[in-house]
Amino acid sequence: MRLLQRYLLKLFIPTFVVAMLFFILLLQLGDLFANVVAYLQNGAQFKDIVKVMWLYIPKCIAYSVPLAILFAGSYTMGNLYARNELTSIFSAGISLGRFTLPLLILGFFFSVGMIFFEDNVVIKYFYEKTQLSKKLLQEEESLDTQDLVILSELGKIVYTADYFNAENKTLANAYIVVRDEGGNLSLIIKSSHMVWNEDRWTTDSAEVYRFDEKNSVSCLNHIPDNIILSEPPSNFQKNLSSVDEMRISEAKEFIAALKKNGLPYYEALSKYNRRFSFPFTIFIVLFFSISLGGKFKKNILLMSILFSLGIATLFYVTEMVTMLCAKWEYISPLAGAWTPIFIFSILSIILLKKSRT
Protein backbone atom coordinates (compact mmCIF):
# COMPACT_ATOMS: atom_id res chain seq x y z
CA MET A 1 0.00 0.00 0.00
CA ARG A 2 2.76 2.43 0.92
CA LEU A 3 4.52 1.60 -2.31
CA LEU A 4 1.42 2.58 -4.29
CA GLN A 5 1.01 5.82 -2.32
CA ARG A 6 4.65 6.73 -2.92
CA TYR A 7 4.08 6.02 -6.60
CA LEU A 8 1.12 8.40 -6.59
CA LEU A 9 3.20 11.16 -4.96
CA LYS A 10 6.01 10.51 -7.44
CA LEU A 11 3.58 11.19 -10.28
CA PHE A 12 1.84 14.12 -8.59
CA ILE A 13 4.71 16.27 -7.26
CA PRO A 14 6.66 16.85 -10.54
CA THR A 15 3.42 17.67 -12.34
CA PHE A 16 2.49 20.09 -9.57
CA VAL A 17 5.86 21.87 -9.76
CA VAL A 18 5.70 22.27 -13.54
CA ALA A 19 2.08 23.47 -13.40
CA MET A 20 2.90 26.00 -10.69
CA LEU A 21 5.80 27.41 -12.73
CA PHE A 22 3.48 27.65 -15.73
CA PHE A 23 0.80 29.58 -13.83
CA ILE A 24 3.44 31.83 -12.22
CA LEU A 25 4.72 32.64 -15.71
CA LEU A 26 1.21 33.51 -16.89
CA LEU A 27 0.62 35.85 -13.93
CA GLN A 28 4.01 37.51 -14.37
CA LEU A 29 3.44 38.08 -18.09
CA GLY A 30 -0.05 39.42 -17.45
CA ASP A 31 1.23 41.96 -14.92
CA LEU A 32 4.18 42.90 -17.13
CA PHE A 33 2.16 43.41 -20.32
CA ALA A 34 -0.42 45.47 -18.41
CA ASN A 35 2.23 47.98 -17.27
CA VAL A 36 5.22 47.69 -19.60
CA VAL A 37 4.12 50.56 -21.87
CA ALA A 38 3.71 52.91 -18.89
CA TYR A 39 7.06 51.76 -17.49
CA LEU A 40 8.84 52.61 -20.74
CA GLN A 41 7.02 55.93 -21.15
CA ASN A 42 8.11 56.97 -17.66
CA GLY A 43 11.71 55.98 -18.32
CA ALA A 44 11.83 53.04 -15.91
CA GLN A 45 15.12 51.15 -15.93
CA PHE A 46 15.29 47.49 -16.89
CA LYS A 47 16.62 46.48 -13.46
CA ASP A 48 13.64 48.15 -11.77
CA ILE A 49 11.18 46.26 -13.99
CA VAL A 50 12.98 43.00 -13.17
CA LYS A 51 12.84 43.89 -9.47
CA VAL A 52 9.06 44.40 -9.71
CA MET A 53 8.73 40.95 -11.26
CA TRP A 54 10.97 39.45 -8.57
CA LEU A 55 8.92 41.00 -5.77
CA TYR A 56 5.73 39.70 -7.39
CA ILE A 57 6.86 36.05 -7.31
CA PRO A 58 5.60 35.23 -3.77
CA LYS A 59 2.14 36.60 -4.61
CA CYS A 60 2.14 34.61 -7.84
CA ILE A 61 2.99 31.48 -5.86
CA ALA A 62 0.05 32.11 -3.52
CA TYR A 63 -2.29 32.48 -6.51
CA SER A 64 -0.80 29.57 -8.46
CA VAL A 65 -0.72 26.83 -5.82
CA PRO A 66 -4.50 26.08 -5.85
CA LEU A 67 -4.59 26.02 -9.66
CA ALA A 68 -1.44 23.91 -9.88
CA ILE A 69 -2.73 21.38 -7.35
CA LEU A 70 -6.07 21.17 -9.16
CA PHE A 71 -4.33 20.58 -12.49
CA ALA A 72 -1.74 18.15 -11.11
CA GLY A 73 -4.39 16.13 -9.29
CA SER A 74 -6.74 15.84 -12.26
CA TYR A 75 -3.89 15.13 -14.70
CA THR A 76 -2.34 12.46 -12.46
CA MET A 77 -5.66 10.73 -11.77
CA GLY A 78 -6.64 10.98 -15.43
CA ASN A 79 -3.44 9.24 -16.52
CA LEU A 80 -3.91 6.51 -13.95
CA TYR A 81 -7.46 5.91 -15.17
CA ALA A 82 -6.42 5.99 -18.83
CA ARG A 83 -3.67 3.41 -18.27
CA ASN A 84 -6.09 1.22 -16.26
CA GLU A 85 -3.74 1.36 -13.29
CA LEU A 86 -6.54 2.44 -10.98
CA THR A 87 -8.64 -0.49 -12.14
CA SER A 88 -5.92 -2.81 -10.89
CA ILE A 89 -5.70 -0.92 -7.61
CA PHE A 90 -9.46 -1.07 -7.08
CA SER A 91 -9.46 -4.77 -7.97
CA ALA A 92 -6.97 -5.32 -5.15
CA GLY A 93 -9.56 -3.98 -2.70
CA ILE A 94 -7.95 -0.57 -2.18
CA SER A 95 -10.49 2.27 -2.11
CA LEU A 96 -10.02 5.60 -3.85
CA GLY A 97 -10.01 7.45 -0.53
CA ARG A 98 -7.34 5.23 0.97
CA PHE A 99 -5.18 5.38 -2.15
CA THR A 100 -5.31 9.19 -2.39
CA LEU A 101 -4.98 9.82 1.36
CA PRO A 102 -1.38 11.13 1.00
CA LEU A 103 -2.59 13.76 -1.46
CA LEU A 104 -5.29 14.92 0.94
CA ILE A 105 -2.81 15.10 3.82
CA LEU A 106 -0.39 17.01 1.60
CA GLY A 107 -3.18 19.39 0.58
CA PHE A 108 -4.12 20.04 4.20
CA PHE A 109 -0.54 20.89 5.16
CA PHE A 110 -0.28 23.11 2.09
CA SER A 111 -3.42 24.96 3.22
CA VAL A 112 -2.17 25.57 6.75
CA GLY A 113 1.33 26.44 5.55
CA MET A 114 -0.06 28.93 3.05
CA ILE A 115 -1.53 31.01 5.89
CA PHE A 116 1.93 31.45 7.41
CA PHE A 117 3.59 31.89 4.01
CA GLU A 118 1.12 34.65 3.16
CA ASP A 119 1.57 36.41 6.49
CA ASN A 120 5.36 36.24 6.70
CA VAL A 121 6.52 36.36 3.08
CA VAL A 122 3.83 37.37 0.58
CA ILE A 123 2.66 40.49 2.43
CA LYS A 124 6.15 41.95 2.75
CA TYR A 125 7.16 41.41 -0.88
CA PHE A 126 3.78 42.36 -2.34
CA TYR A 127 3.79 45.66 -0.42
CA GLU A 128 7.28 46.46 -1.75
CA LYS A 129 6.16 45.49 -5.24
CA THR A 130 3.10 47.75 -5.04
CA GLN A 131 5.14 50.73 -3.82
CA LEU A 132 7.80 50.26 -6.50
CA SER A 133 5.16 49.88 -9.21
CA LYS A 134 3.49 53.12 -8.14
CA LYS A 135 6.87 54.85 -8.22
CA LEU A 136 7.68 53.57 -11.71
CA LEU A 137 4.18 54.39 -12.95
CA GLN A 138 4.40 57.81 -11.26
CA GLU A 139 1.06 57.36 -9.56
CA GLU A 140 0.38 59.93 -6.87
CA GLU A 141 -2.75 59.73 -4.77
CA SER A 142 -4.01 62.64 -2.73
CA LEU A 143 -4.60 62.09 0.98
CA ASP A 144 -7.11 64.95 1.16
CA THR A 145 -10.69 64.04 2.09
CA GLN A 146 -14.10 65.68 1.77
CA ASP A 147 -17.31 65.51 3.82
CA LEU A 148 -15.72 63.52 6.60
CA VAL A 149 -17.15 62.28 9.89
CA ILE A 150 -14.86 60.92 12.62
CA LEU A 151 -15.84 59.42 15.98
CA SER A 152 -13.29 59.96 18.74
CA GLU A 153 -12.96 58.76 22.32
CA LEU A 154 -15.59 56.05 21.90
CA GLY A 155 -18.11 58.45 20.39
CA LYS A 156 -17.80 61.18 23.02
CA ILE A 157 -16.39 63.59 20.40
CA VAL A 158 -17.68 63.71 16.83
CA TYR A 159 -15.71 65.61 14.17
CA THR A 160 -17.31 66.69 10.90
CA ALA A 161 -15.69 68.86 8.24
CA ASP A 162 -16.18 69.79 4.62
CA TYR A 163 -12.52 69.31 3.72
CA PHE A 164 -9.27 68.05 5.21
CA ASN A 165 -5.96 69.19 3.73
CA ALA A 166 -3.40 66.48 4.46
CA GLU A 167 -0.34 68.53 3.50
CA ASN A 168 -1.20 71.55 5.69
CA LYS A 169 -3.12 69.52 8.29
CA THR A 170 -6.14 71.80 8.27
CA LEU A 171 -9.92 71.34 8.51
CA ALA A 172 -12.36 73.55 6.61
CA ASN A 173 -15.85 74.29 7.96
CA ALA A 174 -15.48 72.01 10.95
CA TYR A 175 -18.26 71.12 13.37
CA ILE A 176 -17.30 69.28 16.54
CA VAL A 177 -19.84 67.78 18.94
CA VAL A 178 -18.66 66.98 22.47
CA ARG A 179 -20.65 64.79 24.88
CA ASP A 180 -20.21 64.35 28.60
CA GLU A 181 -19.68 61.05 30.43
CA GLY A 182 -23.43 60.41 30.45
CA GLY A 183 -23.68 60.85 26.69
CA ASN A 184 -25.47 64.20 26.97
CA LEU A 185 -24.67 67.08 24.65
CA SER A 186 -22.00 69.29 26.22
CA LEU A 187 -20.43 71.47 23.51
CA ILE A 188 -20.81 72.30 19.85
CA ILE A 189 -17.75 73.87 18.27
CA LYS A 190 -18.01 75.56 14.89
CA SER A 191 -15.00 76.90 13.00
CA SER A 192 -14.34 77.77 9.38
CA HIS A 193 -10.65 76.90 9.71
CA MET A 194 -8.83 74.63 12.16
CA VAL A 195 -5.12 73.78 12.24
CA TRP A 196 -3.25 70.87 13.85
CA ASN A 197 -0.78 72.36 16.34
CA GLU A 198 1.62 69.76 17.76
CA ASP A 199 -0.84 67.68 19.79
CA ARG A 200 -4.29 69.23 19.25
CA TRP A 201 -6.60 71.05 16.87
CA THR A 202 -6.65 74.83 17.33
CA THR A 203 -8.44 77.76 15.74
CA ASP A 204 -8.25 81.55 15.88
CA SER A 205 -11.97 82.00 15.46
CA ALA A 206 -14.63 79.68 16.78
CA GLU A 207 -18.26 79.69 17.78
CA VAL A 208 -18.72 77.51 20.84
CA TYR A 209 -22.13 76.62 22.25
CA ARG A 210 -22.09 75.19 25.77
CA PHE A 211 -25.05 73.23 27.14
CA ASP A 212 -25.62 72.89 30.87
CA GLU A 213 -27.69 70.32 32.78
CA LYS A 214 -30.87 72.33 32.13
CA ASN A 215 -30.09 72.50 28.40
CA SER A 216 -29.47 76.21 28.65
CA VAL A 217 -27.08 77.47 25.99
CA SER A 218 -24.21 79.88 26.48
CA CYS A 219 -21.98 81.15 23.68
CA LEU A 220 -18.19 81.46 23.70
CA ASN A 221 -15.70 82.68 21.11
CA HIS A 222 -12.93 80.25 22.07
CA ILE A 223 -12.50 76.57 22.84
CA PRO A 224 -12.42 75.96 26.62
CA ASP A 225 -8.99 75.01 27.99
CA ASN A 226 -10.29 71.74 29.41
CA ILE A 227 -11.37 70.54 25.94
CA ILE A 228 -8.45 68.95 24.11
CA LEU A 229 -9.19 67.98 20.52
CA SER A 230 -6.40 65.47 20.07
CA GLU A 231 -7.62 63.21 17.28
CA PRO A 232 -4.50 62.83 15.05
CA PRO A 233 -4.56 64.07 11.44
CA SER A 234 -3.75 60.57 10.20
CA ASN A 235 -7.31 59.54 11.08
CA PHE A 236 -8.73 62.30 8.87
CA GLN A 237 -6.73 61.59 5.72
CA LYS A 238 -7.85 59.31 2.91
CA ASN A 239 -7.27 55.69 3.74
CA LEU A 240 -4.92 54.21 1.15
CA SER A 241 -4.09 51.16 3.22
CA SER A 242 -5.28 47.73 2.17
CA VAL A 243 -5.71 44.67 4.34
CA ASP A 244 -4.09 42.69 1.52
CA GLU A 245 -0.82 44.53 2.25
CA MET A 246 -0.89 44.02 6.03
CA ARG A 247 0.11 41.18 8.28
CA ILE A 248 -2.65 39.55 10.31
CA SER A 249 -1.77 41.47 13.49
CA GLU A 250 -1.62 44.79 11.62
CA ALA A 251 -4.90 44.11 9.81
CA LYS A 252 -6.60 43.37 13.12
CA GLU A 253 -5.46 46.72 14.56
CA PHE A 254 -6.45 48.50 11.34
CA ILE A 255 -10.00 47.12 11.46
CA ALA A 256 -10.28 48.03 15.15
CA ALA A 257 -9.27 51.61 14.26
CA LEU A 258 -11.93 51.76 11.53
CA LYS A 259 -14.59 50.63 14.00
CA LYS A 260 -13.38 53.14 16.59
CA ASN A 261 -13.60 56.03 14.13
CA GLY A 262 -17.01 55.00 12.85
CA LEU A 263 -15.72 54.28 9.35
CA PRO A 264 -16.95 51.47 7.05
CA TYR A 265 -15.10 48.29 7.94
CA TYR A 266 -17.09 45.43 6.38
CA GLU A 267 -14.89 45.24 3.29
CA ALA A 268 -11.69 45.23 5.35
CA LEU A 269 -13.08 42.61 7.73
CA SER A 270 -14.16 40.44 4.78
CA LYS A 271 -10.64 40.55 3.36
CA TYR A 272 -9.25 39.75 6.80
CA ASN A 273 -11.44 36.64 7.04
CA ARG A 274 -10.49 35.71 3.48
CA ARG A 275 -6.87 35.51 4.60
CA PHE A 276 -7.86 32.40 6.57
CA SER A 277 -10.42 30.93 4.16
CA PHE A 278 -8.61 31.23 0.82
CA PRO A 279 -5.71 28.85 1.65
CA PHE A 280 -8.21 26.04 2.20
CA THR A 281 -9.14 26.16 -1.47
CA ILE A 282 -6.01 24.03 -1.89
CA PHE A 283 -7.59 21.26 0.17
CA ILE A 284 -10.93 21.55 -1.61
CA VAL A 285 -9.58 21.47 -5.17
CA LEU A 286 -7.86 18.19 -4.39
CA PHE A 287 -11.28 16.64 -3.80
CA PHE A 288 -12.39 17.91 -7.20
CA SER A 289 -9.29 16.64 -8.97
CA ILE A 290 -9.50 13.21 -7.33
CA SER A 291 -13.21 12.77 -8.02
CA LEU A 292 -13.30 14.15 -11.58
CA GLY A 293 -9.81 13.40 -12.84
CA GLY A 294 -10.83 9.90 -13.91
CA LYS A 295 -13.55 11.23 -16.20
CA PHE A 296 -10.96 12.15 -18.83
CA LYS A 297 -10.17 9.23 -21.14
CA LYS A 298 -8.64 11.21 -24.02
CA ASN A 299 -6.75 14.48 -24.37
CA ILE A 300 -5.96 14.32 -20.67
CA LEU A 301 -3.55 17.28 -20.68
CA LEU A 302 -5.96 19.60 -22.48
CA MET A 303 -8.97 18.49 -20.48
CA SER A 304 -7.07 18.86 -17.21
CA ILE A 305 -6.15 22.46 -18.08
CA LEU A 306 -9.72 23.30 -19.11
CA PHE A 307 -11.11 21.60 -16.02
CA SER A 308 -8.71 23.51 -13.74
CA LEU A 309 -9.54 26.86 -15.32
CA GLY A 310 -13.27 26.10 -15.27
CA ILE A 311 -13.38 25.19 -11.58
CA ALA A 312 -11.15 28.17 -10.73
CA THR A 313 -13.43 30.53 -12.66
CA LEU A 314 -16.54 29.23 -10.92
CA PHE A 315 -14.90 29.55 -7.53
CA TYR A 316 -13.56 33.07 -8.07
CA VAL A 317 -16.87 34.31 -9.48
CA THR A 318 -18.69 32.87 -6.46
CA GLU A 319 -16.15 34.43 -4.13
CA MET A 320 -16.40 37.79 -5.90
CA VAL A 321 -20.19 37.80 -5.46
CA THR A 322 -20.07 36.88 -1.77
CA MET A 323 -17.30 39.39 -1.04
CA LEU A 324 -19.30 42.15 -2.74
CA CYS A 325 -22.36 41.18 -0.72
CA ALA A 326 -20.26 41.40 2.43
CA LYS A 327 -18.85 44.77 1.37
CA TRP A 328 -22.38 46.13 0.84
CA GLU A 329 -23.41 44.60 4.20
CA TYR A 330 -25.98 42.20 2.76
CA ILE A 331 -24.20 39.35 4.54
CA SER A 332 -21.64 39.22 7.32
CA PRO A 333 -17.90 39.50 6.53
CA LEU A 334 -17.44 35.97 7.87
CA ALA A 335 -20.07 34.63 5.47
CA GLY A 336 -18.56 36.59 2.59
CA ALA A 337 -15.19 34.88 3.06
CA TRP A 338 -16.28 31.36 3.97
CA THR A 339 -19.46 30.78 1.91
CA PRO A 340 -17.57 29.81 -1.29
CA ILE A 341 -15.46 27.38 0.74
CA PHE A 342 -18.60 25.86 2.25
CA ILE A 343 -20.40 25.54 -1.11
CA PHE A 344 -17.47 23.97 -2.96
CA SER A 345 -16.67 21.68 -0.03
CA ILE A 346 -20.16 20.19 -0.26
CA LEU A 347 -19.90 19.85 -4.06
CA SER A 348 -16.49 18.17 -3.84
CA ILE A 349 -17.67 15.67 -1.22
CA ILE A 350 -20.75 14.79 -3.30
CA LEU A 351 -18.62 14.27 -6.40
CA LEU A 352 -16.10 12.20 -4.46
CA LYS A 353 -18.85 9.90 -3.18
CA LYS A 354 -20.16 9.40 -6.72
CA SER A 355 -16.73 8.83 -8.24
CA ARG A 356 -15.53 5.46 -9.42
CA THR A 357 -13.87 3.40 -6.68
C-alpha positions as CSV (number, residue, x, y, z in Angstrom):
1,M,0.0,0.0,0.0
2,R,2.8,2.4,0.9
3,L,4.5,1.6,-2.3
4,L,1.4,2.6,-4.3
5,Q,1.0,5.8,-2.3
6,R,4.7,6.7,-2.9
7,Y,4.1,6.0,-6.6
8,L,1.1,8.4,-6.6
9,L,3.2,11.2,-5.0
10,K,6.0,10.5,-7.4
11,L,3.6,11.2,-10.3
12,F,1.8,14.1,-8.6
13,I,4.7,16.3,-7.3
14,P,6.7,16.8,-10.5
15,T,3.4,17.7,-12.3
16,F,2.5,20.1,-9.6
17,V,5.9,21.9,-9.8
18,V,5.7,22.3,-13.5
19,A,2.1,23.5,-13.4
20,M,2.9,26.0,-10.7
21,L,5.8,27.4,-12.7
22,F,3.5,27.6,-15.7
23,F,0.8,29.6,-13.8
24,I,3.4,31.8,-12.2
25,L,4.7,32.6,-15.7
26,L,1.2,33.5,-16.9
27,L,0.6,35.8,-13.9
28,Q,4.0,37.5,-14.4
29,L,3.4,38.1,-18.1
30,G,-0.1,39.4,-17.5
31,D,1.2,42.0,-14.9
32,L,4.2,42.9,-17.1
33,F,2.2,43.4,-20.3
34,A,-0.4,45.5,-18.4
35,N,2.2,48.0,-17.3
36,V,5.2,47.7,-19.6
37,V,4.1,50.6,-21.9
38,A,3.7,52.9,-18.9
39,Y,7.1,51.8,-17.5
40,L,8.8,52.6,-20.7
41,Q,7.0,55.9,-21.2
42,N,8.1,57.0,-17.7
43,G,11.7,56.0,-18.3
44,A,11.8,53.0,-15.9
45,Q,15.1,51.1,-15.9
46,F,15.3,47.5,-16.9
47,K,16.6,46.5,-13.5
48,D,13.6,48.1,-11.8
49,I,11.2,46.3,-14.0
50,V,13.0,43.0,-13.2
51,K,12.8,43.9,-9.5
52,V,9.1,44.4,-9.7
53,M,8.7,41.0,-11.3
54,W,11.0,39.4,-8.6
55,L,8.9,41.0,-5.8
56,Y,5.7,39.7,-7.4
57,I,6.9,36.1,-7.3
58,P,5.6,35.2,-3.8
59,K,2.1,36.6,-4.6
60,C,2.1,34.6,-7.8
61,I,3.0,31.5,-5.9
62,A,0.0,32.1,-3.5
63,Y,-2.3,32.5,-6.5
64,S,-0.8,29.6,-8.5
65,V,-0.7,26.8,-5.8
66,P,-4.5,26.1,-5.9
67,L,-4.6,26.0,-9.7
68,A,-1.4,23.9,-9.9
69,I,-2.7,21.4,-7.4
70,L,-6.1,21.2,-9.2
71,F,-4.3,20.6,-12.5
72,A,-1.7,18.2,-11.1
73,G,-4.4,16.1,-9.3
74,S,-6.7,15.8,-12.3
75,Y,-3.9,15.1,-14.7
76,T,-2.3,12.5,-12.5
77,M,-5.7,10.7,-11.8
78,G,-6.6,11.0,-15.4
79,N,-3.4,9.2,-16.5
80,L,-3.9,6.5,-13.9
81,Y,-7.5,5.9,-15.2
82,A,-6.4,6.0,-18.8
83,R,-3.7,3.4,-18.3
84,N,-6.1,1.2,-16.3
85,E,-3.7,1.4,-13.3
86,L,-6.5,2.4,-11.0
87,T,-8.6,-0.5,-12.1
88,S,-5.9,-2.8,-10.9
89,I,-5.7,-0.9,-7.6
90,F,-9.5,-1.1,-7.1
91,S,-9.5,-4.8,-8.0
92,A,-7.0,-5.3,-5.1
93,G,-9.6,-4.0,-2.7
94,I,-8.0,-0.6,-2.2
95,S,-10.5,2.3,-2.1
96,L,-10.0,5.6,-3.9
97,G,-10.0,7.5,-0.5
98,R,-7.3,5.2,1.0
99,F,-5.2,5.4,-2.2
100,T,-5.3,9.2,-2.4
101,L,-5.0,9.8,1.4
102,P,-1.4,11.1,1.0
103,L,-2.6,13.8,-1.5
104,L,-5.3,14.9,0.9
105,I,-2.8,15.1,3.8
106,L,-0.4,17.0,1.6
107,G,-3.2,19.4,0.6
108,F,-4.1,20.0,4.2
109,F,-0.5,20.9,5.2
110,F,-0.3,23.1,2.1
111,S,-3.4,25.0,3.2
112,V,-2.2,25.6,6.8
113,G,1.3,26.4,5.5
114,M,-0.1,28.9,3.0
115,I,-1.5,31.0,5.9
116,F,1.9,31.4,7.4
117,F,3.6,31.9,4.0
118,E,1.1,34.6,3.2
119,D,1.6,36.4,6.5
120,N,5.4,36.2,6.7
121,V,6.5,36.4,3.1
122,V,3.8,37.4,0.6
123,I,2.7,40.5,2.4
124,K,6.1,42.0,2.7
125,Y,7.2,41.4,-0.9
126,F,3.8,42.4,-2.3
127,Y,3.8,45.7,-0.4
128,E,7.3,46.5,-1.7
129,K,6.2,45.5,-5.2
130,T,3.1,47.8,-5.0
131,Q,5.1,50.7,-3.8
132,L,7.8,50.3,-6.5
133,S,5.2,49.9,-9.2
134,K,3.5,53.1,-8.1
135,K,6.9,54.8,-8.2
136,L,7.7,53.6,-11.7
137,L,4.2,54.4,-13.0
138,Q,4.4,57.8,-11.3
139,E,1.1,57.4,-9.6
140,E,0.4,59.9,-6.9
141,E,-2.7,59.7,-4.8
142,S,-4.0,62.6,-2.7
143,L,-4.6,62.1,1.0
144,D,-7.1,65.0,1.2
145,T,-10.7,64.0,2.1
146,Q,-14.1,65.7,1.8
147,D,-17.3,65.5,3.8
148,L,-15.7,63.5,6.6
149,V,-17.2,62.3,9.9
150,I,-14.9,60.9,12.6
151,L,-15.8,59.4,16.0
152,S,-13.3,60.0,18.7
153,E,-13.0,58.8,22.3
154,L,-15.6,56.0,21.9
155,G,-18.1,58.5,20.4
156,K,-17.8,61.2,23.0
157,I,-16.4,63.6,20.4
158,V,-17.7,63.7,16.8
159,Y,-15.7,65.6,14.2
160,T,-17.3,66.7,10.9
161,A,-15.7,68.9,8.2
162,D,-16.2,69.8,4.6
163,Y,-12.5,69.3,3.7
164,F,-9.3,68.0,5.2
165,N,-6.0,69.2,3.7
166,A,-3.4,66.5,4.5
167,E,-0.3,68.5,3.5
168,N,-1.2,71.5,5.7
169,K,-3.1,69.5,8.3
170,T,-6.1,71.8,8.3
171,L,-9.9,71.3,8.5
172,A,-12.4,73.5,6.6
173,N,-15.8,74.3,8.0
174,A,-15.5,72.0,11.0
175,Y,-18.3,71.1,13.4
176,I,-17.3,69.3,16.5
177,V,-19.8,67.8,18.9
178,V,-18.7,67.0,22.5
179,R,-20.7,64.8,24.9
180,D,-20.2,64.3,28.6
181,E,-19.7,61.1,30.4
182,G,-23.4,60.4,30.4
183,G,-23.7,60.8,26.7
184,N,-25.5,64.2,27.0
185,L,-24.7,67.1,24.7
186,S,-22.0,69.3,26.2
187,L,-20.4,71.5,23.5
188,I,-20.8,72.3,19.8
189,I,-17.7,73.9,18.3
190,K,-18.0,75.6,14.9
191,S,-15.0,76.9,13.0
192,S,-14.3,77.8,9.4
193,H,-10.6,76.9,9.7
194,M,-8.8,74.6,12.2
195,V,-5.1,73.8,12.2
196,W,-3.3,70.9,13.8
197,N,-0.8,72.4,16.3
198,E,1.6,69.8,17.8
199,D,-0.8,67.7,19.8
200,R,-4.3,69.2,19.3
201,W,-6.6,71.1,16.9
202,T,-6.6,74.8,17.3
203,T,-8.4,77.8,15.7
204,D,-8.2,81.5,15.9
205,S,-12.0,82.0,15.5
206,A,-14.6,79.7,16.8
207,E,-18.3,79.7,17.8
208,V,-18.7,77.5,20.8
209,Y,-22.1,76.6,22.2
210,R,-22.1,75.2,25.8
211,F,-25.0,73.2,27.1
212,D,-25.6,72.9,30.9
213,E,-27.7,70.3,32.8
214,K,-30.9,72.3,32.1
215,N,-30.1,72.5,28.4
216,S,-29.5,76.2,28.7
217,V,-27.1,77.5,26.0
218,S,-24.2,79.9,26.5
219,C,-22.0,81.2,23.7
220,L,-18.2,81.5,23.7
221,N,-15.7,82.7,21.1
222,H,-12.9,80.3,22.1
223,I,-12.5,76.6,22.8
224,P,-12.4,76.0,26.6
225,D,-9.0,75.0,28.0
226,N,-10.3,71.7,29.4
227,I,-11.4,70.5,25.9
228,I,-8.5,69.0,24.1
229,L,-9.2,68.0,20.5
230,S,-6.4,65.5,20.1
231,E,-7.6,63.2,17.3
232,P,-4.5,62.8,15.1
233,P,-4.6,64.1,11.4
234,S,-3.7,60.6,10.2
235,N,-7.3,59.5,11.1
236,F,-8.7,62.3,8.9
237,Q,-6.7,61.6,5.7
238,K,-7.9,59.3,2.9
239,N,-7.3,55.7,3.7
240,L,-4.9,54.2,1.1
241,S,-4.1,51.2,3.2
242,S,-5.3,47.7,2.2
243,V,-5.7,44.7,4.3
244,D,-4.1,42.7,1.5
245,E,-0.8,44.5,2.3
246,M,-0.9,44.0,6.0
247,R,0.1,41.2,8.3
248,I,-2.7,39.6,10.3
249,S,-1.8,41.5,13.5
250,E,-1.6,44.8,11.6
251,A,-4.9,44.1,9.8
252,K,-6.6,43.4,13.1
253,E,-5.5,46.7,14.6
254,F,-6.4,48.5,11.3
255,I,-10.0,47.1,11.5
256,A,-10.3,48.0,15.1
257,A,-9.3,51.6,14.3
258,L,-11.9,51.8,11.5
259,K,-14.6,50.6,14.0
260,K,-13.4,53.1,16.6
261,N,-13.6,56.0,14.1
262,G,-17.0,55.0,12.9
263,L,-15.7,54.3,9.4
264,P,-16.9,51.5,7.1
265,Y,-15.1,48.3,7.9
266,Y,-17.1,45.4,6.4
267,E,-14.9,45.2,3.3
268,A,-11.7,45.2,5.3
269,L,-13.1,42.6,7.7
270,S,-14.2,40.4,4.8
271,K,-10.6,40.5,3.4
272,Y,-9.3,39.8,6.8
273,N,-11.4,36.6,7.0
274,R,-10.5,35.7,3.5
275,R,-6.9,35.5,4.6
276,F,-7.9,32.4,6.6
277,S,-10.4,30.9,4.2
278,F,-8.6,31.2,0.8
279,P,-5.7,28.8,1.6
280,F,-8.2,26.0,2.2
281,T,-9.1,26.2,-1.5
282,I,-6.0,24.0,-1.9
283,F,-7.6,21.3,0.2
284,I,-10.9,21.5,-1.6
285,V,-9.6,21.5,-5.2
286,L,-7.9,18.2,-4.4
287,F,-11.3,16.6,-3.8
288,F,-12.4,17.9,-7.2
289,S,-9.3,16.6,-9.0
290,I,-9.5,13.2,-7.3
291,S,-13.2,12.8,-8.0
292,L,-13.3,14.1,-11.6
293,G,-9.8,13.4,-12.8
294,G,-10.8,9.9,-13.9
295,K,-13.6,11.2,-16.2
296,F,-11.0,12.1,-18.8
297,K,-10.2,9.2,-21.1
298,K,-8.6,11.2,-24.0
299,N,-6.7,14.5,-24.4
300,I,-6.0,14.3,-20.7
301,L,-3.5,17.3,-20.7
302,L,-6.0,19.6,-22.5
303,M,-9.0,18.5,-20.5
304,S,-7.1,18.9,-17.2
305,I,-6.1,22.5,-18.1
306,L,-9.7,23.3,-19.1
307,F,-11.1,21.6,-16.0
308,S,-8.7,23.5,-13.7
309,L,-9.5,26.9,-15.3
310,G,-13.3,26.1,-15.3
311,I,-13.4,25.2,-11.6
312,A,-11.2,28.2,-10.7
313,T,-13.4,30.5,-12.7
314,L,-16.5,29.2,-10.9
315,F,-14.9,29.5,-7.5
316,Y,-13.6,33.1,-8.1
317,V,-16.9,34.3,-9.5
318,T,-18.7,32.9,-6.5
319,E,-16.1,34.4,-4.1
320,M,-16.4,37.8,-5.9
321,V,-20.2,37.8,-5.5
322,T,-20.1,36.9,-1.8
323,M,-17.3,39.4,-1.0
324,L,-19.3,42.2,-2.7
325,C,-22.4,41.2,-0.7
326,A,-20.3,41.4,2.4
327,K,-18.8,44.8,1.4
328,W,-22.4,46.1,0.8
329,E,-23.4,44.6,4.2
330,Y,-26.0,42.2,2.8
331,I,-24.2,39.4,4.5
332,S,-21.6,39.2,7.3
333,P,-17.9,39.5,6.5
334,L,-17.4,36.0,7.9
335,A,-20.1,34.6,5.5
336,G,-18.6,36.6,2.6
337,A,-15.2,34.9,3.1
338,W,-16.3,31.4,4.0
339,T,-19.5,30.8,1.9
340,P,-17.6,29.8,-1.3
341,I,-15.5,27.4,0.7
342,F,-18.6,25.9,2.2
343,I,-20.4,25.5,-1.1
344,F,-17.5,24.0,-3.0
345,S,-16.7,21.7,0.0
346,I,-20.2,20.2,-0.3
347,L,-19.9,19.8,-4.1
348,S,-16.5,18.2,-3.8
349,I,-17.7,15.7,-1.2
350,I,-20.8,14.8,-3.3
351,L,-18.6,14.3,-6.4
352,L,-16.1,12.2,-4.5
353,K,-18.8,9.9,-3.2
354,K,-20.2,9.4,-6.7
355,S,-16.7,8.8,-8.2
356,R,-15.5,5.5,-9.4
357,T,-13.9,3.4,-6.7
